[in-house]
Each structure stands twice: as C-alpha cells, then as structure tokens.
Amino acid sequence: MHLKTMKCNHFCLIASLADLDVFSKPEAQASFEALFQSFDGDATFQYFKSFRRVRVNFTNALAAAEARVRLHKSEFNGKEMRVHFAQTVHIGSSHLEPPKPEKQFLISPPASPPVGWEQAQDATPVINYDLLCAISKLGPGEKYELHTGTSTTPSVVVHVCENDQDSSNSEDEGKNPRPKIIQTRRPDFNPAVLQ
C-alpha cells in the first residue's frame, strides 16, 4: 500500500476568496494582483472561479512567506481573505505498477493458457429413443397415461392437441366453440373520493 504524503510548496500561495468580483471584474483583479505584487513584482496568478481560489506563484520563497504572514485573514473588498501555502499530494510512485501475478487471470483475453490446462471434450448428447418413439405414436385428440397414479402420487396424462386444420374444421361444426371473454365493467366515477 502506498502512503499519501503532502508536501508544502514554498513558492506558491493559495488565496481563498469570498468576494467573486475578482473573477469577473478587471479592476478588482488589478487591485488583488497589486496586493501580492508588492511582495514580488514577478508573481503570476491562476484564477479558479468554481473553487473561489487564486493560485499565486512567487519567484522567491521569502516573498511568498512574507505575503502569507501579512495577508492571511486580511480584508479584501470588505470580505475576509485566507492565504495558505499550496500543497502537492503524492500517492506512492508516479508510475503505475503491473498487477500482481495472482490477479492477472482477470486480463481478457489471456496471453496464454495456464500451465497444465487442457481443453475439455464436449460430451455426446443423450438421446432417449424410447421417448422419441412414444411421442411419434401419439395422435391428435387422444389421451395417453404416462404414469399410473398411486395412493400417494398423481397420475400423469398427456392430452394431444389437435392440429390447425382440424381445429378450424371443428369450429365450423360447432363442436368446441371458444368462450367469449367478457370485459370487466369500469366502476362509476365518484368525485367525492378525490376530495
């Protein structure tokens, strides 16, 4: 596990501002920059409006330290400004490490199969010829008892459906008319329920 370390940059300050005029008005920006350029004339500025922060880069660490001491918790445009040294965060090394060998099986596709691996042979499918023969003997409209029931188990009976041609002829003759599905009536509207 890598350790998280924070190092202080002695040449950069971060100013936290409550006043958003610095980010939108050039005259407020000029007065803000003049505060820090009084300590170092070559100071540069980076504005981060969404974070309400300004990074001030100095050429001299002593000038940055003096600006931090004098301007921290001072007022700018009637609001408090906080000034801190910029910190850089380092987590472990700057390069990615390769995955540990026991975790490399997650890489897809694998570079090569593991040592000793052999392809499994597919099993031959099992075909029950007795069942196929019994099914072929079934005729439409007939009943076949597959399993005789006992006092503790039910019997299993197969009813073979008629084919499409037979069913269309039987409907014409009126032997097996389909029952009509009656739609459920919608309840009456009662406005008192909504109130």
C-alpha positions in Angstrom: 0.0 0.0 0.0 1.3 3.4 -0.9 1.5 6.2 1.6 -0.2 9.5 1.0 2.3 12.4 1.5 1.7 16.1 1.3 4.5 18.5 0.6 4.3 22.2 1.0 5.3 24.3 -2.0 7.1 27.4 -0.6 6.9 29.3 -3.8 3.1 29.1 -4.2 0.2 30.5 -2.2 -3.5 29.8 -2.4 -5.9 32.6 -1.7 -9.4 31.7 -0.7 -11.8 34.5 -1.5 -15.4 35.1 -0.5 -15.6 38.0 -3.0 -16.4 36.8 -6.5 -15.7 40.2 -8.1 -12.1 39.2 -8.5 -13.1 36.6 -11.1 -15.3 38.8 -13.2 -14.2 42.4 -12.8 -10.8 43.5 -14.2 -10.5 46.4 -11.8 -10.9 44.0 -8.8 -8.4 41.7 -10.4 -5.9 44.5 -10.8 -6.2 45.6 -7.1 -5.9 41.9 -6.0 -2.8 41.4 -8.0 -1.3 44.6 -6.7 -1.5 43.3 -3.1 0.8 40.3 -4.0 3.0 42.1 -6.5 4.0 44.5 -3.7 5.9 41.5 -2.3 7.2 40.1 -5.6 6.9 42.1 -8.9 7.2 38.9 -11.0 4.3 37.0 -9.3 1.9 35.2 -11.6 -1.8 34.4 -10.9 -4.1 31.5 -11.8 -7.8 32.0 -11.1 -10.1 29.1 -10.2 -13.6 30.6 -10.1 -15.5 27.5 -9.3 -13.3 26.8 -6.3 -13.2 30.5 -5.3 -9.4 30.2 -5.2 -6.5 32.0 -6.7 -3.0 30.4 -7.0 -0.2 33.0 -6.7 3.2 31.8 -7.9 6.2 33.6 -6.5 9.9 33.6 -7.7 11.2 33.9 -4.1 10.2 31.7 -1.2 10.8 34.6 1.3 8.5 36.9 -0.5 5.8 34.1 -0.5 6.3 33.6 3.2 6.0 37.4 3.9 2.9 37.7 1.8 1.3 34.8 3.6 2.0 36.3 7.1 0.8 39.7 6.2 -2.3 38.9 4.0 -3.7 35.8 5.8 -7.2 36.7 7.3 -6.9 40.2 5.9 -9.9 42.0 4.3 -10.2 42.4 0.5 -13.2 44.4 -0.8 -14.8 44.2 2.6 -14.6 40.4 2.9 -12.1 38.1 4.6 -9.3 36.5 2.5 -7.4 33.5 3.7 -3.9 32.7 2.3 -2.2 29.3 2.6 0.8 27.7 1.1 0.0 25.4 -1.8 0.4 21.7 -1.1 1.1 18.9 -3.5 -0.2 15.4 -2.9 1.8 12.4 -3.8 0.3 8.9 -3.5 3.0 6.3 -3.9 5.1 6.3 -7.0 4.4 8.4 -10.1 4.2 5.2 -12.3 1.6 2.5 -12.4 2.7 -0.9 -11.2 1.9 -4.1 -13.1 -0.8 -6.2 -11.4 0.2 -8.9 -9.0 0.6 -12.4 -10.7 -2.4 -13.9 -8.9 -4.6 -11.2 -10.3 -3.5 -11.5 -13.9 -6.3 -14.0 -14.7 -8.7 -11.0 -14.9 -7.0 -9.8 -18.1 -9.1 -10.7 -21.1 -8.2 -12.4 -23.3 -5.4 -14.2 -21.6 -2.0 -14.2 -23.2 -1.7 -17.9 -23.0 -3.5 -20.7 -21.0 -2.1 -21.7 -17.6 0.4 -24.5 -17.4 -1.3 -27.9 -17.5 -4.5 -26.7 -18.9 -6.3 -29.0 -21.4 -9.4 -28.4 -23.4 -12.3 -30.4 -22.2 -14.0 -32.7 -24.6 -17.7 -32.0 -25.2 -19.9 -34.8 -24.0 -22.1 -36.6 -26.6 -25.8 -35.6 -26.3 -28.1 -38.1 -24.6 -31.0 -39.1 -26.8 -33.8 -41.0 -25.3 -35.1 -43.1 -28.2 -37.9 -44.7 -26.2 -39.3 -41.2 -25.5 -39.0 -40.2 -29.2 -40.8 -43.4 -30.2 -43.6 -42.8 -27.7 -44.1 -39.2 -28.9 -44.2 -40.3 -32.6 -47.0 -42.7 -31.8 -49.2 -40.0 -30.3 -52.2 -38.9 -32.4 -54.3 -35.8 -32.2 -57.2 -35.8 -29.8 -56.1 -38.9 -27.9 -55.1 -39.2 -24.3 -52.1 -41.2 -23.1 -51.3 -42.0 -19.5 -47.6 -41.7 -18.9 -47.5 -42.6 -15.2 -50.2 -44.5 -13.4 -51.2 -42.8 -10.1 -50.9 -44.5 -6.7 -52.4 -43.5 -3.4 -49.5 -41.1 -2.7 -48.7 -39.9 -6.3 -50.9 -38.4 -9.1 -51.1 -39.9 -12.5 -49.6 -38.1 -15.5 -51.8 -37.9 -18.6 -50.9 -36.3 -21.9 -53.7 -34.8 -24.0 -52.5 -34.3 -27.5 -53.7 -31.1 -29.1 -55.4 -31.0 -32.5 -53.5 -29.6 -35.4 -54.5 -26.3 -37.0 -56.6 -27.8 -39.8 -58.6 -30.0 -37.5 -59.3 -27.1 -35.1 -60.5 -24.8 -37.9 -63.0 -27.5 -39.1 -64.2 -28.2 -35.6 -65.1 -24.5 -35.0 -67.2 -24.6 -38.2 -69.1 -27.6 -37.0 -69.7 -26.0 -33.5 -68.1 -28.9 -31.5 -65.7 -26.8 -29.5 -66.8 -23.1 -29.6 -64.4 -20.7 -27.9 -65.9 -19.0 -24.9 -66.2 -15.2 -25.3 -64.2 -13.2 -22.7 -66.4 -10.6 -21.1 -64.7 -7.4 -20.3 -64.8 -6.2 -16.7 -67.1 -3.1 -16.3 -65.4 0.1 -15.3 -66.6 1.4 -11.9 -68.6 4.6 -11.8 -66.9 7.9 -11.3 -67.3 9.3 -7.8 -66.0 12.9 -7.4 -66.3 12.7 -3.6 -63.3 10.3 -3.5 -60.9 12.9 -4.9 -61.8 15.5 -2.2 
